[in-house]
Amino acid sequence: MTTDLVSAQSPVLNLRDRLEYPEAGVLSKVLFQDSACQYTLFCLAQGTEISEHTATRNATVQVLEGTGTLTLKGEAVPLTPGAFVFMEANAPHALQASSNLAFLLTLSATV
C-alpha cells in the first residue's frame, strides 16, 4: 500500500525538501495517486540509465534539477531544469542522467 505524501488534509509539499539522491540508481516517491493520475518524484544518481520501455498511460516529465537525455520515439530530448515533456501512451522512451537528475513524472488516464 502506498501512502500519499500530499492529500486533501495536507495539500502542500515542497519538492526541493523531498529531493534525495541515491549513491547509484533510482529513488522514486509516489506523491499522490488516484484512479485518474499518479504523481511520482524521481531522483536519479549521475550515470543512471533506464532502458527503453513504454507506459500504457499518457505522461509528462517536469525536470526540477540536473541534466540528462530522454530518448523519446528514437529522438534525443535534452533534460535540463524547467524542461516539460509530454509522452503519449505507449511511446517508447529511455533515459540517462548526465548528472544527478530530479523530475516529476505525472501519469494520467488516456481519453
C-alpha positions as CSV (number, residue, x, y, z in Angstrom):
1,M,0.0,0.0,0.0
2,T,1.3,3.5,-0.9
3,T,1.0,6.4,1.4
4,D,0.4,9.6,-0.4
5,L,2.7,12.5,0.6
6,V,0.0,15.0,-0.2
7,S,-3.7,14.8,0.4
8,A,-6.8,17.0,0.9
9,Q,-5.8,17.4,4.5
10,S,-2.2,18.3,3.7
11,P,-2.2,19.6,0.1
12,V,1.2,21.4,0.0
13,L,4.6,19.8,-0.4
14,N,7.9,21.5,-1.2
15,L,9.5,19.2,-3.8
16,R,13.0,20.6,-3.1
17,D,12.6,19.3,0.5
18,R,12.0,15.8,-0.9
19,L,15.0,15.6,-3.2
20,E,17.2,12.7,-2.2
21,Y,19.7,11.1,-4.5
22,P,20.9,7.6,-4.1
23,E,24.5,6.7,-4.5
24,A,23.6,4.7,-7.6
25,G,20.3,4.0,-9.4
26,V,16.9,5.5,-8.9
27,L,14.9,6.6,-5.9
28,S,11.2,7.3,-6.5
29,K,8.5,8.6,-4.2
30,V,4.8,8.5,-5.1
31,L,3.4,11.9,-4.1
32,F,-0.2,11.2,-4.9
33,Q,-2.3,8.7,-6.9
34,D,-5.9,8.1,-7.6
35,S,-7.8,6.4,-10.5
36,A,-7.1,9.3,-12.9
37,C,-3.5,10.2,-12.2
38,Q,-0.3,9.4,-10.4
39,Y,2.5,12.0,-9.4
40,T,5.9,10.5,-8.7
41,L,9.1,12.3,-7.8
42,F,12.2,10.6,-9.3
43,C,15.8,11.2,-8.2
44,L,18.4,9.5,-10.4
45,A,22.1,9.3,-9.5
46,Q,24.6,10.6,-12.1
47,G,25.2,7.9,-14.8
48,T,22.0,6.1,-14.2
49,E,20.2,4.7,-17.2
50,I,16.7,3.5,-17.6
51,S,16.3,1.2,-20.6
52,E,13.7,1.6,-23.2
53,H,10.1,0.9,-22.1
54,T,6.6,2.1,-22.6
55,A,3.7,3.1,-20.4
56,T,0.0,2.5,-21.1
57,R,-0.9,6.0,-19.9
58,N,-0.1,9.5,-21.1
59,A,2.8,11.0,-19.1
60,T,4.6,14.2,-18.5
61,V,8.2,14.8,-17.2
62,Q,8.9,18.1,-15.5
63,V,12.7,18.5,-14.7
64,L,13.4,20.0,-11.3
65,E,17.2,19.9,-11.3
66,G,20.1,18.2,-13.0
67,T,20.7,17.1,-16.6
68,G,20.1,14.1,-18.8
69,T,18.8,12.8,-22.0
70,L,15.3,11.3,-22.7
71,T,15.2,9.3,-25.8
72,L,11.6,9.5,-27.0
73,K,10.5,7.6,-30.0
74,G,14.1,7.4,-31.1
75,E,14.8,11.2,-30.7
76,A,17.1,12.7,-28.1
77,V,15.4,15.2,-25.9
78,P,17.7,17.2,-23.6
79,L,16.6,17.3,-19.9
80,T,17.5,20.5,-18.1
81,P,15.8,22.3,-15.2
82,G,12.4,23.7,-16.4
83,A,12.0,21.2,-19.3
84,F,8.5,19.9,-19.7
85,V,8.0,16.8,-21.9
86,F,4.7,15.2,-22.9
87,M,4.8,11.5,-23.8
88,E,1.7,9.9,-25.3
89,A,0.7,6.4,-24.1
90,N,2.7,3.5,-25.5
91,A,5.6,5.8,-26.8
92,P,8.9,4.1,-26.4
93,H,11.3,6.0,-24.2
94,A,14.6,5.6,-22.3
95,L,16.5,7.9,-20.0
96,Q,20.1,8.7,-19.0
97,A,21.2,11.0,-16.2
98,S,24.3,13.0,-17.0
99,S,24.3,14.5,-13.5
100,N,22.1,13.9,-10.5
101,L,18.7,14.4,-12.0
102,A,15.3,15.0,-10.4
103,F,12.0,15.2,-12.2
104,L,8.3,14.9,-11.5
105,L,6.5,12.2,-13.6
106,T,2.8,12.5,-14.0
107,L,0.8,9.6,-15.4
108,S,-2.7,10.4,-16.5
109,A,-5.7,8.5,-17.7
110,T,-6.0,8.2,-21.5
111,V,-9.1,9.6,-23.1
